[in-house]
Amino acid sequence: MEFIGFIICIGVIAITAILLYRRFNPQGVLIIAGLLMVSLAALMGLNPIAVNKPSGSVIFDLVQVIDDGFVSNVTRIGLMIMTIGGYVAFMNKIKATDSLVYIALKPLAFFRKYPYLASVMAIPIGQVLFMTIPSAAGLGLLLVASFYPVLVSLGCSRMTALSVIAAATIFDQGPGSANTAMAASLIGIPNVEYFVTYQLPIVVPTTVIVMILYYFSNRHFDRKEMKEGRDIFVKTSEKTVKPDVPLIYAILPMLPLILLVAFSEYVGLFDIHLSTTVAMLFSLIVSVVFMLLFKRNFRDVIDMLDSFWKGMGTVFSSVVTLIVSAEIFSKGLISLGFIDTLVSGSTHLGFSGAAISILITVLIFMAAMLMGSGNAAFFSFGPLMPDIAPSLGMSAPDMILPMQLSASMGRATSPIAGIIVAIAGIAGVSPVELAKRNIPPLVGGLMTLLLFHFLL
């Protein structure tokens, strides 16, 4: 029965991919596909319909799956993404983004001649920030508010700027990462020891290769799209005009990032814990104070706040709903035993330990691409490895490390991943096109990671 469920998953995935490629509404396609798989799993006796409060009716429980998806996401990642989206809109409205670009371009003017070099330099900087802000979607949106306007003003295309922002989150590393915590617990060592002993030695050289791949890949895509006559650049002037607002406004787009880094438990400057949503709302209050001091017109400042609420609404309709839909789709795959069948099938092929480890690593990469979640992919496979590794003549860290890192790499190639949907939605581009941008350099990055880990 599990094999039949696996075949059904393959069929549903294929149909879903075709519909998305033909630009059907992604939310509707993913919800219908997810509910179909959940229903079939219940009918086949593989998994019952799992909801928080069963109604006693299978039909109503099926609808409850959608309700649970909205409740869990809106109260968790949804509110965070909405406040960031609103804050980005407010920064644009009050021209704080213009101030940041004006100041940043003075020392970075050199990079106008080398925009692709500027873009890849954002990757390691973002990775360092990711260790203190371990939320891919959250950090991505913060970088859209701060890094993105600077990169496009230096001559990077929209897609190039967004792709390197996504690349900043391709490695779930550092003690604060949920995947790091899971991997460390499976191996039986502290998070920090796992990070220093296992993650850093392979992440650093792989990042260098990924930066090179992004440099040439983005240049290739940009040239191809320009030949097709597509408008890929944000129109900016060679001579940056000073905005008609105080230049101190430039700190406002960066303020949430500064707060989250300063109050991170891993930086240790203060014994204060700050969530991303609270950092955004606090920064909004500070921004309003700045506006009142500058404009001295209470009505105008309050009216400008309307852009914040509209920004939240826009992000909810385009981003949060897609994240909920993707979660339901992912739940459908899990209900039909898609992940379990992949694991059991790969362990019965008679390959060597290294070959099976490579195979499962690639499967996790692909599972993260399909489900849009690095955590879901790794959490499904990871717990099985400590028991499997000895029978294959492998140590647990040797099998777990590449799998854990490949999960977050696969997430960046998924058009339904939270970070891809979120940053594409804010910038007004297609998440499918952004995911396609990331596939060539990250497939190369995955091959590099496996080469470093198993051969070098």
C-alpha positions in Angstrom: 0.0 0.0 0.0 2.9 2.4 0.8 4.3 1.8 -2.8 0.9 2.7 -4.3 0.9 5.9 -2.1 4.4 6.7 -3.4 3.2 6.3 -7.1 0.2 8.5 -6.4 2.6 11.2 -5.0 4.7 11.1 -8.1 1.6 11.6 -10.2 0.3 14.4 -8.1 3.7 16.1 -8.1 3.9 15.9 -11.9 0.4 17.3 -12.4 1.1 20.1 -9.9 4.3 21.0 -11.6 2.5 21.2 -15.0 -0.2 23.4 -13.6 2.2 25.7 -11.9 4.3 25.9 -15.1 1.1 27.0 -17.0 0.6 29.7 -14.4 -2.5 28.3 -12.6 -3.1 30.0 -9.3 -0.5 28.4 -7.1 -2.5 28.6 -3.8 -5.5 26.8 -5.3 -3.4 24.2 -7.0 -1.3 23.4 -3.9 -4.3 23.3 -1.5 -6.3 21.0 -3.8 -3.3 18.7 -4.4 -2.6 18.6 -0.7 -6.2 17.8 0.3 -6.5 15.2 -2.4 -3.4 13.4 -1.0 -4.5 13.7 2.6 -7.9 12.3 1.6 -6.4 9.4 -0.3 -4.1 8.6 2.6 -7.1 8.3 4.9 -9.1 6.2 2.4 -6.2 3.8 1.9 -5.6 3.5 5.6 -2.1 4.9 5.5 -2.7 7.9 7.8 -5.8 9.4 9.3 -6.6 13.1 8.7 -4.7 14.8 11.5 -6.2 18.0 12.9 -5.9 19.8 16.2 -9.6 19.3 17.2 -11.3 16.6 15.2 -15.0 17.4 14.4 -16.2 13.8 14.2 -16.8 14.2 10.5 -14.1 13.3 7.9 -15.4 16.0 5.5 -15.2 18.7 8.1 -11.8 17.5 9.3 -10.6 17.9 5.8 -11.6 21.5 5.8 -10.1 21.8 9.4 -6.7 21.0 7.8 -6.9 24.4 6.0 -8.0 26.1 9.2 -5.1 24.6 11.2 -2.7 25.7 8.4 -3.8 29.3 8.7 -3.9 29.3 12.5 -0.4 27.8 12.9 1.2 30.0 10.2 -0.5 33.3 10.9 0.4 33.1 14.6 3.9 31.9 13.9 5.7 32.9 10.7 2.8 34.7 9.1 2.6 37.6 11.5 6.4 38.0 11.3 6.4 38.1 7.5 3.4 40.5 7.5 5.1 43.0 9.8 8.3 42.9 7.8 6.3 43.4 4.6 4.5 46.3 6.1 7.8 47.8 7.4 9.4 47.6 4.0 6.4 49.4 2.5 6.6 52.1 5.2 10.4 52.6 4.6 9.7 53.1 0.9 6.8 55.5 1.7 8.9 57.8 4.0 11.9 57.6 1.6 14.2 56.0 4.3 15.3 53.5 1.7 16.4 56.3 -0.5 18.5 57.7 2.3 20.1 54.3 2.9 20.9 53.9 -0.8 22.3 57.5 -1.0 24.7 56.9 1.9 25.7 53.3 1.0 26.5 54.1 -2.6 29.3 56.6 -1.7 31.8 54.0 -0.3 30.4 51.3 -2.6 30.6 53.3 -5.9 33.5 51.1 -7.0 31.2 48.2 -7.3 29.1 50.0 -10.0 31.6 48.6 -12.5 31.4 45.1 -10.9 27.8 44.5 -9.9 28.1 40.7 -9.9 31.1 40.9 -7.6 29.0 43.1 -5.2 26.2 40.6 -5.3 28.2 37.6 -4.3 29.9 39.5 -1.5 26.4 39.7 0.1 26.3 35.9 0.5 28.9 35.4 3.3 27.7 38.6 5.0 24.2 37.2 5.0 25.3 33.8 6.2 26.9 35.4 9.3 23.7 37.3 9.9 21.7 34.0 9.5 23.5 32.5 12.4 22.1 35.3 14.7 18.7 35.4 13.0 17.9 31.7 12.3 14.8 32.3 10.3 15.2 32.0 6.5 12.1 33.9 5.6 12.7 36.5 8.3 16.3 37.2 7.4 15.4 37.2 3.7 12.8 39.9 4.2 15.2 42.0 6.4 17.8 41.8 3.7 15.2 42.9 1.1 14.7 46.0 3.2 18.4 46.7 3.6 20.6 44.9 1.0 18.3 44.7 -1.9 17.9 48.5 -2.7 21.7 48.9 -2.5 22.4 46.0 -4.8 19.9 47.1 -7.5 21.3 50.6 -7.2 24.8 49.3 -7.9 23.5 47.8 -11.2 22.4 44.3 -10.1 19.2 43.0 -11.7 16.2 42.2 -9.5 16.7 38.5 -9.8 20.5 38.6 -9.2 19.9 40.6 -6.0 17.2 38.3 -4.8 19.1 35.1 -5.6 22.1 36.1 -3.5 19.8 37.1 -0.6 18.3 33.6 -0.8 21.8 32.1 -1.0 22.6 33.7 2.3 20.3 31.1 3.9 21.4 28.0 2.1 23.2 26.6 5.1 21.3 26.0 8.3 24.3 26.5 10.5 25.2 27.9 13.9 23.9 26.9 17.3 20.5 28.7 16.8 19.4 26.6 13.8 16.7 24.1 14.4 18.4 21.7 12.0 21.7 22.1 13.8 20.0 21.3 17.1 18.4 18.2 15.6 21.6 17.0 14.0 23.6 17.6 17.2 21.1 15.8 19.3 21.2 12.8 17.0 25.0 12.6 17.2 24.9 13.3 20.9 27.1 16.4 21.1 26.4 20.1 22.0 25.2 22.4 19.2 28.3 24.6 19.4 30.6 21.6 19.1 28.7 20.3 16.1 28.9 23.7 14.5 32.6 24.2 15.0 33.8 20.6 14.5 31.6 19.5 11.6 29.7 22.4 9.9 32.4 25.1 9.5 35.1 22.9 7.9 32.7 22.0 5.0 30.6 25.2 4.8 33.5 27.6 4.3 35.0 26.0 1.2 31.6 25.2 -0.2 30.5 28.8 0.2 33.5 30.0 -1.8 32.5 27.7 -4.7 28.9 28.7 -4.4 29.9 32.4 -4.7 31.8 31.7 -7.9 28.9 29.7 -9.3 26.4 32.5 -8.5 28.7 35.0 -10.2 28.7 33.3 -13.5 25.2 31.8 -13.3 23.5 35.2 -12.6 25.6 36.9 -15.4 24.4 34.1 -17.8 20.8 34.5 -16.8 20.8 38.3 -17.0 22.4 38.3 -20.5 19.8 35.7 -21.7 16.9 37.7 -20.4 18.3 41.0 -21.8 18.5 39.3 -25.3 14.8 38.4 -24.8 14.1 42.0 -24.3 12.9 41.6 -20.7 13.1 44.5 -18.2 15.3 43.1 -15.5 16.8 46.2 -13.9 15.4 48.8 -11.5 15.8 52.1 -13.2 18.4 54.2 -11.2 20.4 57.2 -12.1 24.2 57.1 -12.4 24.3 60.2 -10.2 22.5 59.4 -7.0 20.2 62.3 -6.1 20.1 63.3 -2.4 16.6 62.5 -1.0 14.5 65.3 0.4 14.5 63.7 3.9 17.1 63.7 6.7 19.9 61.3 5.9 19.6 59.9 9.4 16.6 58.1 8.1 19.1 55.7 6.5 19.4 53.9 9.8 15.7 53.0 9.9 15.8 50.2 7.2 18.8 48.7 9.1 17.4 49.1 12.6 15.5 45.8 12.9 18.7 44.0 11.7 20.8 45.9 14.2 18.4 45.1 17.0 18.2 41.4 16.3 21.9 41.0 16.0 22.7 43.1 19.1 20.1 41.3 21.3 20.9 37.8 19.9 21.9 35.3 22.6 24.9 34.4 20.5 26.3 37.9 20.4 25.7 38.3 24.1 25.8 42.1 24.3 22.6 42.3 26.4 20.6 39.8 28.5 17.5 40.6 26.4 15.7 38.3 24.1 13.9 39.9 21.1 11.7 38.3 18.5 11.7 39.4 14.9 8.1 40.7 15.1 8.8 42.8 18.2 12.0 44.2 16.6 9.9 45.2 13.5 7.2 46.9 15.6 9.7 48.6 17.8 11.5 49.9 14.7 8.1 51.1 13.4 7.6 53.1 16.6 11.1 54.6 16.3 10.4 55.5 12.7 7.2 57.3 13.6 9.1 59.3 16.3 11.7 60.2 13.6 8.9 61.4 11.3 7.2 63.4 14.0 10.5 65.2 14.8 11.1 65.9 11.1 7.6 66.7 9.7 6.0 68.0 12.9 2.6 67.2 11.4 0.8 64.6 13.3 -1.9 64.1 10.7 0.6 63.5 7.9 2.6 61.0 9.9 -0.5 59.0 10.9 -1.7 59.0 7.3 1.6 57.6 6.2 1.2 54.7 8.6 -1.5 53.5 6.2 1.3 52.2 3.9 2.3 49.8 6.8 -1.1 48.3 7.1 -1.5 48.0 3.3 1.9 46.4 3.1 0.9 43.8 5.7 -2.3 43.0 3.7 -0.4 42.7 0.4 2.0 40.2 2.0 -0.8 38.2 3.6 -2.7 37.8 0.3 0.4 36.9 -1.8 2.9 35.3 0.6 1.2 33.9 3.8 -1.5 32.2 1.8 1.0 30.5 -0.4 3.0 29.3 2.6 -0.2 27.8 4.1 -0.9 26.2 0.8 2.6 24.8 0.5 2.3 23.3 4.1 -0.9 21.5 3.1 0.8 20.1 0.0 3.7 19.0 2.1 1.3 17.4 4.6 -0.3 15.4 1.8 3.1 14.1 0.6 3.9 12.9 4.2 0.5 11.4 4.7 0.9 9.2 1.6 4.3 8.0 2.9 6.3 9.7 0.2 9.3 10.4 2.5 9.2 7.0 4.3 9.1 5.2 1.0 12.1 7.1 -0.3 14.1 6.3 2.8 13.2 2.6 2.9 13.8 2.2 -0.8 17.2 3.9 -0.7 18.4 1.7 2.2 17.6 -1.6 0.4 19.5 -1.0 -2.8 22.6 -2.9 -1.7 25.0 0.1 -2.2 28.0 1.0 0.0 27.5 3.2 3.0 29.0 6.3 1.2 26.8 5.6 -1.9 23.6 5.3 0.2 24.6 8.4 2.2 25.1 10.4 -1.1 21.8 9.0 -2.4 19.8 10.0 0.7 21.5 13.5 0.7 20.3 14.0 -2.9 16.8 12.8 -1.9 16.7 15.2 1.0 17.7 18.0 -1.4 14.9 17.1 -3.7 12.4 16.6 -0.9 13.1 20.1 0.4 12.6 21.4 -3.1 9.2 19.6 -3.3 8.0 20.5 0.2 9.5 24.0 0.5 10.9 23.2 3.9 14.4 22.3 4.9 13.2 21.4 8.4 10.5 19.0 7.2 12.8 17.2 4.8 15.6 16.7 7.4 13.4 16.0 10.3 11.8 13.2 8.2 15.1 11.5 7.3 17.5 12.5 10.1 16.2 10.4 13.0 16.7 7.2 11.0 20.4 7.7 10.4 21.9 6.9 13.8 20.4 3.4 13.5 21.2 2.9 9.9 24.8 4.2 9.9 26.5 1.4 11.9 25.0 -1.3 9.6 26.5 0.5 6.6 29.9 0.9 8.2 29.5 4.7 8.5 29.6 7.0 11.5 26.5 9.0 12.3 28.2 12.4 11.7 29.4 11.3 8.3 25.9 10.5 7.2 24.0 13.3 9.0 26.2 16.3 8.2 25.7 16.4 4.3 22.0 15.5 4.8 21.4 18.4 7.2 23.1 20.9 5.0 21.5 19.7 1.8 18.0 20.2 3.2 18.5 24.0 3.5 20.1 24.1 0.1 17.1 22.4 -1.4 14.8 24.9 0.3 16.4 27.7 -1.7 15.5 26.0 -5.0 11.8 25.5 -4.1 9.2 28.0 -5.5 6.9 27.2 -2.6 9.6 27.8 0.2 8.7 30.5 2.6 11.8 32.6 1.9 11.5 32.3 -1.9 7.8 33.2 -1.8 8.4 36.1 0.7 11.3 37.9 -1.0 9.8 37.4 -4.5 6.5 38.7 -3.3 8.0 41.9 -1.8 10.1 42.6 -4.9 7.2 41.8 -7.3 8.8 39.0 -9.2 7.9 35.3 -9.8 9.0 32.8 -7.1 9.2 30.2 -9.9 11.7 32.3 -11.8 13.7 33.0 -8.7 13.8 29.3 -7.8 15.0 28.5 -11.3 17.9 31.0 -10.8 19.0 29.2 -7.7 19.0 25.6 -9.2 22.2 25.7 -11.3 24.5 27.2 -8.6 23.0 25.1 -5.8 23.1 21.8 -7.7 26.8 22.7 -8.2 27.1 23.6 -4.6 25.6 20.2 -3.5 28.1 18.3 -5.7 30.9 20.4 -4.2 29.7 19.6 -0.7 29.6 15.9 -1.4 33.0 16.0 -3.0 34.6 17.8 0.0 32.8 15.6 2.5 33.4 12.1 1.0 36.6 12.5 -1.0 38.6 15.4 0.3 
